Amino acid sequence: MTKKSTNRWKNPWLWVGVIGVILTALNVNASSFTSWVELGHGFLNFVQNPFALGTVAMSLLGNYVDPTTGGLKD
């Protein structure tokens, strides 16, 4: 991994996008944050949902890959 590609993992905007996709996949709303038990159930439902995991993986890939270069490397 090049230094440029490892710095992307430290970029807070990468994580804003990924967390947004995860919260959407969890179908989170304001009432989901009122109980740790409910949040835990939502997370378990997310982990057991292959479609939700796939969309998060695509979000990570889409946010990580540099569109100005060919392939997955910088």
Order of alpha helices (4+ residues) and beta strands (2+ residues): alpha-alpha-alpha-alpha
